[in-house]
Amino acid sequence: MIIPARFNGPAGSANGGYAAGLFAQALLDADPRTVVANRAVTVTLRRPPPLDTALRVVRTAPGEVQVEIDGPADAAGGPVAEAVAVPGPDLADWPVPAPVHPTEAEAAAAAYPGLVEHPFPGCYVCGPAHPDGLRIFPGPVSAGPVEAGAGRTAAPFVPPADSTVPTVWAALDCPGGWAVLAPGRPYLLGRMTAAVLALPTPGQRGVVVGELVTTSGRKAEVRTALYDPYGRLLAAARATWIAIADPARGEPV
């Protein structure tokens, strides 16, 4: 597989959620447009997924794959990612962020901090400088309790005509990150577990919600959910985000 450059996150690498969705579909032996309903997959990103680079998927065990750069030159670099099928409860039993009314999501997006300061302004999902991105701008909301932590975000999401399962994973990605991101404190996706019930209807405005669960050192645990315009759950995820090391804080690189 090859991740085209338009699906970037930080400059020079893929958006973590989009890449994770591609790897999850490869594990499930499914076309990117095919929903394997209610099947959760955990993807661990071992390093930034490269763009416009041939990748190969290697099945390492039943229900497990490893993604590698296709070529001997990068053999010493280790895998790009690992994906594992997740046994366990149905998506309906997951703790997910409560839905947010579309009007409140619009107001939250107007206060999106990334419009003022953004660590990766060209991000395919949430970058205001991406000319062909999803333009999901998750701003803060206060409605609804958060189990542990205070961050809660929401944004409208208008699915593009070429929406796929990886597009949904991408939409579930950044709203969780913005529940913990702070000025001068960028985070990157480290691990994401997601399940998709249905693809959203292209052009039909839904709402994506994120919330912070807990933080520990440089790690933050978040969860996200995608709802259609009528408040029906389409997909949900939980993820670990990792702050970029800051030597000024005494953090090793």
Salt bridges, closest charged atoms under 4 A:
ASP29 OD1 - ARG59 NH2 3.37
GLU68 OE1 - ARG56 NE 2.95
ASP70 OD1 - ARG56 NH1 2.99
ASP74 OD2 - ARG47 NH2 2.36
GLU82 OE1 - ARG46 NH2 2.77
GLU106 OE2 - ARG205 NH1 3.06
ASP132 OD2 - ARG6 NE 3.16
GLU147 OE1 - ARG223 NH2 3.76
ASP162 OD2 - ARG6 NH1 3.39
GLU211 OE1 - ARG152 NH1 3.03
GLU211 OE2 - ARG223 NE 2.72
ASP228 OD2 - ARG232 NE 2.88
ASP246 OD2 - ARG249 NE 3.20
GLU251 OE2 - ARG185 NH2 2.62
